[in-house]
Amino acid sequence: MEFLTFDAFVSIPILMVAYYGGVLLIPLLAIANRSFLLRWIRAFEGKFPHSKVRLFLLLGFFFIVFQVIWRMMFETIIGYFQMREYLQQLAG
């Protein structure tokens, strides 16, 4: 009944599903679009020596940074909802 009157939120479990869905879906989308990435890498191959290795390292770095930011974003939102629940317990 608390769910129907909005006294209890379902946001934390849904946010966790969205987080893990993104963690799994984003690499799969990157693999599915690898032809775009390979065309982009081939465009730089002739212009710069060792550009392929550098671009792969750069893409790997950005992938890891994006995953950390993705995690921090969801931790912040979940922390907000946990603080809200705690403050409601203190008040009531």
Protein Blocks (a to p, Z undefined) as FASTA:
>chain_A
ZZmnopaccklmmmmmmmmmmmmmmmmmmmmmmmmmmmmmmmmmmmpghklmmmmmmmmm
mmmmmmmmmmmmmmmmmmmmmmmmmmmmmmZZ
